[in-house]
Amino acid sequence: MAEILRVVSGPTASRTTVIDLLSSVNVLSNFSAPAPRLRRSSVSSFQADGSVDAATAWDDRELAITFAVQGSSEDQAAFVSQILGRTFARPCWLEFQGGTSKPVFFRTRATTLDAVEDYGPSNPGVRLITVVVPADPFAYGLPETGTTTVSNDPTATDGMRFTITGVKGDVPAPVNLSLSFSAGANRMLVASSTHGALDHVSVLSDSTQTALWAANGYVATTVAGDSTAIGSSFRRFTGSTVNTPAATVNFSLSQQTILPGDYRIFLRAKSATTGVRIAIRNTATGALLDSGRELPTTGWQWIDFGVIRVPTSSRRATPWSPATTTTDTLAATALITAPSSSTVIDLDHVVFVPAPGGDEEDGRLLLGRWQRDGTPTVPQAQVDSVSESLWSPGAWDLNWSAAGGFPLVTPAATNLVVIMPWITSYDSKTVSTTVNWSYHPRYLTLRGD
C-alpha cells in the first residue's frame, strides 16, 4: 500500500482532503513519530525507598518529516516550499498511513520549516525540506461506534448500564455519548468505571429492624403487586400512633456480595407526608453520615446519598493486595422531622454506582441538570467527553459537575457505563435511554489493533 500523508478535515470516515502533501514532485523521504514521553510529578524522601507519583501526563509528540522536492525548476521548488510552510504554520489534522491497513491522525500545532537544503546551482528544482511538527501526544484512529438501549430498571439485563469491551488503542480514551430519552428528563447521571459493577438490592426489614420501627410508632409491611416498584413490591412503614419526633428507626439491606470500594448510593423512595427525611449510614449502630435527604411526595425518586465506603471497614486495593468480593449489610436510618400519625414512608431499592477515587483509578462520574429550576425536560443530551462539555437541545441553562472527569473507556478492560435519567417529578422503571457512543482510539505507536 502506498504511503499517505495529507491534511484532512478531521479524523472521520467521511473526511475530505484539504491538501495532499505527497506527489510526483514532492516525495516523502522520512517520517518519524516516536512515542511521547510520560511526564511525572514525583515525591521522594529519605524516609522511604523509591518515589511516589503525585501525577502523570503524556508530553506532546514531535513528528520529524523530511520531504525530497524534485521540481523541474527553481520556481516549482519554491512553490512547493511555500505550500509546506503555509500548511504547517497553523494547526491541522494530519493523516498518515505507512503501509498499514488503517491510517492514524495527528492533531498538529503551528510550526515553521526547520531546514531547507537547496541544490539549485547543480540541480535546479531539487530541495530537501525538514520540518519538526509538535502534535497532541497520541495518534488517533478512526472512530469506533456502537448503539445500545438502557432500561431504567436496575434488575433488567440492560438496567441502568451497558459495557464496552474490546476497546482499541494503547491508553484510555474519552467516550462521547449521544442520549435519547423515551421520556423527557431534567437531570441525569453518567458514570464510567473499570472497577466492579453496578450493584443493586431491594430494601427489607428483619424482625429486629421491624421492632425498632414499631417502638417509634410504625408498622412495617410489604406492598406487593405494585407495577411502579422495582420487582413489583416494596417496603412500607406506616405511622400507627403519634410518632416520636426525630425518631431513629432503621431498615437494612440483604447481605450483598460486592467488590469493596467507594460507591455512590441511590435510594428509591417516596412518602405521603411532607418533611420526612432519611439518612444512610454504613452500620446499624454507626454515626450518621449527614442530616439526610427529604423524601419526595410526588412519586418514586432516586435519592442521592453521596459516596460511601462499602463494606465499611474494607481496606483499599493495592498492587500487593487486590480487592476481592465480599458480603456486607448496609443499614439506613430514617429521621422523621414532620411526624404525624399519618406518616407513610415507602422504600423500594438501592443501587451502588462505582465512584471515582480510592480503588477506582479510571472512574468518572458526571451529574447534569438543565436549567436551575429543573425545567423544562429535554428528549436528548450530548456528553462530549473530548471537549468536556454537556449540552442539550432546548436547554438554555445547563449545569453539570464531574468527579474524576468525563467518561473514559480503557483498552484491555471491561468498561461499565452507567446511565440514570430523572424525569420531572417522579421516577419510572419503564423509561429507557437510547445511547449512541463513539471514541477515537489513542495510540502511542503509529498503528496497533
Backbone torsions as a table, in degrees:
resi	resn	phi	psi	omega
1	MET	NA	134.4	-178.4
2	ALA	-68.8	150.4	177.7
3	GLU	-69.4	146.2	177.5
4	ILE	-124.3	130.3	173.3
5	LEU	-146.3	108.5	-176.1
6	ARG	-153.0	157.0	173.9
7	VAL	-90.4	128.7	-176.1
8	VAL	-125.6	171.0	-177.2
9	SER	-72.1	-24.8	179.7
10	GLY	171.7	170.3	-176.1
11	PRO	-85.0	62.4	-178.7
12	THR	-130.1	164.4	179.0
13	ALA	-67.7	-26.5	-178.7
14	SER	-96.2	21.5	-176.8
15	ARG	-61.9	152.7	173.6
16	THR	-114.5	151.7	-179.8
17	THR	-84.1	122.7	176.2
18	VAL	-82.3	-48.2	175.8
19	ILE	-156.8	132.0	176.1
20	ASP	-87.5	120.3	-174.5
21	LEU	-84.9	-5.9	179.6
22	LEU	-116.5	140.6	179.0
23	SER	-158.7	-176.4	177.8
24	SER	-66.9	-20.9	179.2
25	VAL	-91.5	-40.2	-176.1
26	ASN	-108.8	108.8	-174.8
27	VAL	-109.9	140.0	177.6
28	LEU	-77.2	116.0	-179.8
29	SER	-89.8	-37.3	-178.7
30	ASN	-157.5	139.9	174.8
31	PHE	-136.8	118.1	-178.4
32	SER	-126.6	128.2	179.8
33	ALA	-137.8	72.1	-178.6
34	PRO	-62.9	154.5	-178.9
35	ALA	-60.3	147.3	179.3
36	PRO	-69.0	158.1	179.0
37	ARG	-87.8	138.3	176.7
38	LEU	-86.8	113.8	178.9
39	ARG	-83.8	142.5	-178.6
40	ARG	-128.1	140.8	167.1
41	SER	-109.4	101.6	-171.6
42	SER	-110.0	151.4	178.1
43	VAL	-121.7	132.3	177.9
44	SER	-144.8	161.4	177.7
45	SER	-156.2	174.1	178.5
46	PHE	-80.6	-1.3	-179.0
47	GLN	-87.6	-8.6	-179.8
48	ALA	-151.6	151.6	177.6
49	ASP	-74.9	148.3	175.8
50	GLY	71.7	-160.2	-178.8
51	SER	-142.0	168.7	179.8
52	VAL	-122.1	130.9	177.7
53	ASP	-78.4	116.7	175.5
54	ALA	-78.2	-32.6	178.9
55	ALA	-162.3	151.6	175.2
56	THR	-135.0	152.6	177.6
57	ALA	-158.9	146.5	178.4
58	TRP	-80.3	134.9	178.3
59	ASP	-78.7	166.7	175.5
60	ASP	-60.5	152.9	175.1
61	ARG	-95.5	148.3	175.8
62	GLU	-117.4	124.4	177.0
63	LEU	-97.9	125.4	177.3
64	ALA	-106.7	113.9	-174.2
65	ILE	-122.8	132.4	176.7
66	THR	-121.8	126.6	178.7
67	PHE	-108.8	137.3	173.2
68	ALA	-104.6	106.3	-178.9
69	VAL	-88.3	124.4	-178.3
70	GLN	-124.3	68.4	-179.1
71	GLY	-81.1	166.5	179.1
72	SER	-88.0	-10.3	179.8
73	SER	-155.1	167.2	176.4
74	GLU	-64.1	-35.3	178.3
75	ASP	-62.4	-42.4	-180.0
76	GLN	-66.6	-40.1	178.3
77	ALA	-65.1	-39.9	178.3
78	ALA	-65.7	-37.5	179.5
79	PHE	-65.1	-43.6	178.4
80	VAL	-63.5	-41.1	178.0
81	SER	-60.9	-40.7	179.4
82	GLN	-64.9	-42.7	178.8
83	ILE	-60.2	-45.0	179.3
84	LEU	-64.5	-41.4	178.5
85	GLY	-61.5	-44.0	179.0
86	ARG	-64.6	-40.9	-176.4
87	THR	-61.4	-47.6	-174.6
88	PHE	-87.9	0.9	178.8
89	ALA	-80.2	-4.7	178.3
90	ARG	-141.8	158.1	179.2
91	PRO	-60.9	147.7	179.0
92	CYS	-159.0	168.0	170.6
93	TRP	-94.7	119.3	-177.8
94	LEU	-109.2	119.4	178.8
95	GLU	-96.7	131.9	178.3
96	PHE	-131.9	135.0	174.5
97	GLN	-142.0	109.1	-173.8
98	GLY	-105.7	51.8	178.1
99	GLY	98.1	-8.3	178.0
100	THR	-82.0	169.4	-176.6
101	SER	-75.8	-21.8	-179.5
102	LYS	-132.2	150.4	-179.4
103	PRO	-85.9	170.0	167.5
104	VAL	-125.8	162.4	-176.0
105	PHE	-129.1	140.1	177.8
106	PHE	-117.8	135.6	172.4
107	ARG	-94.9	105.4	-172.1
108	THR	-92.2	162.2	174.3
109	ARG	-110.4	164.3	-177.7
110	ALA	-66.0	141.2	178.0
111	THR	-155.2	-179.7	178.0
112	THR	-121.3	163.6	175.6
113	LEU	-66.4	129.4	-174.5
114	ASP	-81.8	-36.5	-177.7
115	ALA	-153.4	139.7	175.9
116	VAL	-130.9	112.1	177.8
117	GLU	-98.9	114.6	-174.7
118	ASP	-102.2	120.0	179.2
119	TYR	-103.0	24.7	-175.5
120	GLY	-51.4	-48.6	-176.0
121	PRO	-56.4	-40.9	-178.0
122	SER	-99.2	-30.3	-179.7
123	ASN	-134.9	83.3	-178.6
124	PRO	-56.1	134.7	178.0
125	GLY	87.8	-1.0	-179.0
126	VAL	-103.8	126.5	178.5
127	ARG	-142.3	153.3	173.7
128	LEU	-118.7	114.4	-173.6
129	ILE	-114.6	127.5	179.4
130	THR	-117.5	135.5	177.5
131	VAL	-138.6	134.9	174.6
132	VAL	-106.5	115.6	-170.8
133	VAL	-109.1	117.9	173.1
134	PRO	-73.6	142.3	-177.1
135	ALA	-147.5	169.3	173.2
136	ASP	-53.8	157.9	-176.4
137	PRO	-61.0	-30.0	-168.5
138	PHE	-109.0	151.3	166.1
139	ALA	-89.7	123.9	-175.0
140	TYR	-94.4	141.5	174.3
141	GLY	-94.1	173.3	173.8
142	LEU	-62.9	152.6	-175.0
143	PRO	-64.5	139.3	170.1
144	GLU	-99.2	134.8	-172.7
145	THR	-132.7	163.6	176.1
146	GLY	-167.0	162.0	178.9
147	THR	-134.4	138.5	177.4
148	THR	-151.1	163.6	176.1
149	THR	-119.2	131.0	-176.0
150	VAL	-113.5	128.3	177.1
151	SER	-83.5	155.5	177.4
152	ASN	-90.8	7.7	178.2
153	ASP	-100.3	111.1	-174.8
154	PRO	-65.0	-17.3	179.9
155	THR	-84.0	-11.6	179.5
156	ALA	-74.9	159.5	179.5
157	THR	-56.5	-40.8	179.1
158	ASP	-104.3	27.6	-174.3
159	GLY	-69.5	113.0	173.3
160	MET	62.1	6.1	-177.5
161	ARG	-157.8	160.4	169.0
162	PHE	-149.6	168.1	-178.9
163	THR	-121.7	150.3	174.0
164	ILE	-120.6	118.2	-179.5
165	THR	-119.8	171.2	179.4
166	GLY	63.8	32.8	-178.4
167	VAL	-65.1	131.4	-179.0
168	LYS	-87.1	163.4	178.6
169	GLY	106.4	-175.0	-177.5
170	ASP	-112.6	-24.1	-176.6
171	VAL	-135.1	163.0	178.6
172	PRO	-56.3	146.0	-177.7
173	ALA	-128.8	143.0	174.7
174	PRO	-62.7	140.5	178.3
175	VAL	-115.2	126.6	177.7
176	ASN	-89.3	141.2	-177.9
177	LEU	-126.3	126.9	172.0
178	SER	-108.3	114.7	-171.4
179	LEU	-109.7	131.1	174.2
180	SER	-122.4	118.7	-176.0
181	PHE	-92.6	138.2	177.7
182	SER	-70.6	-22.4	171.9
183	ALA	-131.9	143.1	-175.9
184	GLY	-55.6	136.7	-178.9
185	ALA	-116.0	150.7	175.0
186	ASN	-117.9	-7.1	174.7
187	ARG	-147.7	163.0	175.3
188	MET	-162.0	158.5	171.6
189	LEU	-121.7	134.7	173.3
190	VAL	-129.1	126.8	178.9
191	ALA	-133.8	149.6	173.0
192	SER	-130.8	146.7	-173.6
193	SER	-159.9	149.9	168.9
194	THR	-114.2	10.7	-175.6
195	HIS	-114.1	117.7	173.9
196	GLY	69.3	-150.0	-175.9
197	ALA	-151.5	171.7	173.2
198	LEU	-77.2	111.2	179.3
199	ASP	-99.2	150.9	179.1
200	HIS	-147.7	153.3	-178.8
201	VAL	-155.7	145.0	178.2
202	SER	-84.0	155.7	179.3
203	VAL	-79.2	138.3	173.4
204	LEU	-134.4	172.8	177.3
205	SER	-140.8	112.2	178.7
206	ASP	-83.2	-179.1	-174.0
207	SER	-63.0	-36.9	179.9
208	THR	-65.8	-45.4	-179.3
209	GLN	-67.1	-39.4	179.7
210	THR	-60.4	-38.7	178.8
211	ALA	-64.5	-37.4	178.3
212	LEU	-64.7	-41.5	177.2
213	TRP	-64.1	-44.4	-178.0
214	ALA	-62.2	-36.3	179.7
215	ALA	-64.5	-21.2	179.1
216	ASN	-105.7	15.3	172.6
217	GLY	90.8	23.5	-178.6
218	TYR	-121.3	148.0	174.6
219	VAL	-114.2	127.5	-179.2
220	ALA	-95.6	130.1	177.3
221	THR	-137.7	161.8	173.9
222	THR	-104.9	124.2	177.4
223	VAL	-97.5	116.4	-177.4
224	ALA	-108.7	164.1	176.6
225	GLY	72.2	23.5	178.7
226	ASP	-99.2	110.6	-175.1
227	SER	-68.9	-17.0	179.8
228	THR	-83.0	-15.2	-177.2
229	ALA	-86.2	151.7	173.7
230	ILE	-67.6	125.1	-176.7
231	GLY	75.2	5.7	176.0
232	SER	65.8	18.2	173.7
233	SER	-151.7	156.3	179.3
234	PHE	-154.3	171.6	178.4
235	ARG	-97.6	132.6	178.0
236	ARG	-119.6	132.9	177.1
237	PHE	-117.1	115.9	-173.6
238	THR	-114.8	132.3	177.6
239	GLY	-69.6	126.0	-178.7
240	SER	-107.6	-19.3	175.7
241	THR	-133.9	-174.4	174.2
242	VAL	-66.8	117.4	-173.9
243	ASN	-73.2	147.7	177.2
244	THR	-70.6	127.0	177.9
245	PRO	-57.3	139.7	178.8
246	ALA	50.5	43.2	-178.1
247	ALA	-66.2	141.2	174.4
248	THR	-98.8	104.7	-179.0
249	VAL	-130.4	141.0	-169.8
250	ASN	-113.6	153.8	163.3
251	PHE	-132.8	160.7	-177.6
252	SER	-130.4	163.1	175.6
253	LEU	-112.2	150.4	-178.0
254	SER	-61.6	162.3	175.8
255	GLN	-55.5	120.8	-173.4
256	GLN	-113.1	123.6	175.0
257	THR	-80.8	119.8	-171.6
258	ILE	-148.8	149.3	175.0
259	LEU	-79.3	121.8	-177.0
260	PRO	-54.6	140.3	179.7
261	GLY	166.6	-172.5	178.1
262	ASP	-93.1	129.1	-177.8
263	TYR	-129.1	142.7	171.2
264	ARG	-87.8	127.2	-171.8
265	ILE	-101.9	130.6	176.2
266	PHE	-126.4	127.6	179.0
267	LEU	-111.2	130.0	176.9
268	ARG	-91.8	116.5	-173.0
269	ALA	-153.7	166.7	173.4
270	LYS	-160.7	169.3	178.9
271	SER	-147.7	149.6	174.5
272	ALA	-87.9	-2.6	-175.5
273	THR	-120.2	133.0	178.0
274	THR	-73.2	140.7	172.6
275	GLY	94.3	5.7	177.2
276	VAL	-79.9	128.0	179.2
277	ARG	-117.1	149.9	179.3
278	ILE	-138.3	137.5	179.5
279	ALA	-126.4	140.7	-179.4
280	ILE	-101.1	140.1	171.7
281	ARG	-132.0	164.2	-171.5
282	ASN	-78.9	-31.2	-177.9
283	THR	-127.6	160.9	-175.8
284	ALA	-62.5	-26.3	-178.2
285	THR	-117.7	7.4	-177.2
286	GLY	-74.1	169.8	179.4
287	ALA	-72.8	150.5	176.7
288	LEU	-67.6	141.8	-179.6
289	LEU	-77.6	-34.3	176.4
290	ASP	-162.1	-169.6	-176.6
291	SER	-79.1	-5.3	173.7
292	GLY	93.0	-172.6	-178.2
293	ARG	-126.2	147.4	177.8
294	GLU	-82.3	134.8	-178.1
295	LEU	-76.5	139.7	179.0
296	PRO	-72.8	152.1	177.6
297	THR	-110.2	-2.0	-176.5
298	THR	-92.5	-7.4	-178.1
299	GLY	145.0	-179.7	-179.6
300	TRP	-58.9	138.1	172.3
301	GLN	-143.6	148.4	171.9
302	TRP	-83.3	120.0	-177.1
303	ILE	-101.7	126.7	-175.4
304	ASP	-86.3	118.0	179.1
305	PHE	-104.8	9.8	177.6
306	GLY	79.3	-163.6	-172.2
307	VAL	-96.1	131.6	179.2
308	ILE	-132.3	141.7	174.9
309	ARG	-77.8	123.8	-179.9
310	VAL	-130.7	128.5	-11.7
311	PRO	-63.9	166.6	-171.2
312	THR	-56.0	-49.7	-172.9
313	SER	-102.3	17.6	-177.4
314	SER	-69.6	140.3	178.7
315	ARG	-79.3	156.9	178.8
316	ARG	-77.4	147.2	-179.8
317	ALA	-68.7	144.5	175.8
318	THR	-134.7	166.0	175.8
319	PRO	-58.1	-24.1	-178.5
320	TRP	-91.3	-20.4	-178.7
321	SER	-141.5	79.1	179.1
322	PRO	-60.8	151.3	-179.5
323	ALA	-71.3	142.6	174.0
324	THR	-125.7	153.7	-176.6
325	THR	-64.3	148.1	179.2
326	THR	-145.4	175.8	178.1
327	THR	-114.7	149.2	-179.0
328	ASP	-156.4	150.9	175.2
329	THR	-106.9	121.6	176.9
330	LEU	-92.1	130.2	178.2
331	ALA	-108.6	156.5	178.2
332	ALA	-137.2	154.8	-179.5
333	THR	-125.0	130.4	177.9
334	ALA	-99.0	126.3	176.0
335	LEU	-106.7	114.8	-177.3
336	ILE	-91.2	107.3	-177.0
337	THR	-99.1	-10.6	176.6
338	ALA	-132.4	64.8	-172.6
339	PRO	-70.9	144.3	171.8
340	SER	-159.1	165.9	-177.2
341	SER	-68.5	-12.2	-178.6
342	SER	-103.3	9.5	-179.3
343	THR	-61.1	129.6	177.8
344	VAL	-128.3	127.6	179.4
345	ILE	-121.6	122.3	178.7
346	ASP	-111.2	123.5	-179.0
347	LEU	-121.5	129.6	-170.7
348	ASP	-114.4	-64.4	-167.2
349	HIS	-151.4	155.8	176.2
350	VAL	-128.1	137.3	172.7
351	VAL	-119.6	147.3	179.9
352	PHE	-114.5	112.1	179.5
353	VAL	-101.2	121.7	178.4
354	PRO	-52.7	131.3	-175.3
355	ALA	-108.7	149.1	177.6
356	PRO	-64.8	155.1	177.3
357	GLY	99.5	162.5	178.3
358	GLY	65.6	-117.6	-178.7
359	ASP	-74.5	-16.5	-169.7
360	GLU	-97.3	89.4	-175.9
361	GLU	-73.9	-37.6	-175.5
362	ASP	-100.8	8.8	-174.1
363	GLY	-71.1	145.6	176.8
364	ARG	-139.5	145.2	177.9
365	LEU	-144.6	127.3	-174.6
366	LEU	-125.2	128.8	174.9
367	LEU	-116.1	128.6	-179.0
368	GLY	-126.1	150.0	177.8
369	ARG	-147.9	133.0	179.9
370	TRP	-95.8	129.3	-177.6
371	GLN	61.4	148.5	-175.1
372	ARG	-69.0	-26.9	179.2
373	ASP	-94.0	6.0	175.3
374	GLY	82.5	5.7	179.1
375	THR	-130.1	157.5	-1.5
376	PRO	-84.2	173.1	172.7
377	THR	-76.6	159.1	-178.9
378	VAL	-130.1	150.3	-180.0
379	PRO	-85.0	-14.8	-174.5
380	GLN	-142.7	158.6	172.6
381	ALA	-148.6	144.0	-179.6
382	GLN	-117.3	119.8	176.3
383	VAL	-103.1	104.2	-179.8
384	ASP	-98.2	94.1	-175.7
385	SER	-75.2	-22.6	179.6
386	VAL	-67.9	-48.8	179.4
387	SER	-92.9	1.8	-179.1
388	GLU	51.9	63.3	178.3
389	SER	-142.2	152.7	178.3
390	LEU	-129.9	128.9	-178.7
391	TRP	-147.0	163.7	-178.9
392	SER	-152.0	138.2	176.5
393	PRO	-61.5	129.2	176.4
394	GLY	89.1	-4.4	179.2
395	ALA	-99.4	109.0	-174.7
396	TRP	-81.9	-18.5	-179.0
397	ASP	-139.5	103.8	-173.8
398	LEU	-117.5	125.4	-179.4
399	ASN	-113.5	141.3	177.2
400	TRP	-148.2	156.9	173.8
401	SER	-138.3	144.2	-176.7
402	ALA	-129.6	128.1	174.6
403	ALA	-101.4	116.6	-178.6
404	GLY	85.5	-14.0	179.3
405	GLY	115.7	-175.8	180.0
406	PHE	-80.7	164.2	-173.6
407	PRO	-57.1	142.8	177.7
408	LEU	-126.7	157.1	166.9
409	VAL	-123.7	142.3	-172.4
410	THR	-118.4	132.1	176.7
411	PRO	-62.3	154.6	176.7
412	ALA	56.6	37.5	179.6
413	ALA	-151.2	158.3	170.7
414	THR	-90.2	115.7	-174.8
415	ASN	-98.8	115.6	177.5
416	LEU	-88.8	130.3	174.8
417	VAL	-120.8	124.7	-177.8
418	VAL	-106.6	132.1	178.1
419	ILE	-125.6	119.9	177.6
420	MET	-131.2	101.6	175.2
421	PRO	-91.0	148.4	172.5
422	TRP	-112.5	131.7	172.0
423	ILE	-92.9	173.2	-162.1
424	THR	-50.5	-60.8	-170.9
425	SER	-119.4	-5.1	-179.2
426	TYR	-157.9	165.4	178.7
427	ASP	-104.6	141.1	177.6
428	SER	-126.8	129.6	179.5
429	LYS	-73.2	-11.8	-179.4
430	THR	-87.3	-6.3	177.9
431	VAL	-68.9	142.5	176.1
432	SER	-131.2	159.8	179.5
433	THR	-128.4	123.6	173.6
434	THR	-87.9	125.6	-174.4
435	VAL	-116.9	122.5	168.8
436	ASN	-106.6	116.5	-177.1
437	TRP	-114.7	153.7	178.1
438	SER	-156.3	150.1	174.4
439	TYR	-152.2	155.2	173.4
440	HIS	-100.9	119.8	175.9
441	PRO	-55.8	143.2	178.9
442	ARG	-113.1	117.6	-176.5
443	TYR	-108.7	141.4	169.4
444	LEU	-87.6	-30.6	175.2
445	THR	-93.0	178.0	-179.3
446	LEU	-77.2	-24.9	179.0
447	ARG	-165.0	140.5	177.4
448	GLY	-133.3	-108.0	-178.5
449	ASP	-71.2	NA	NA
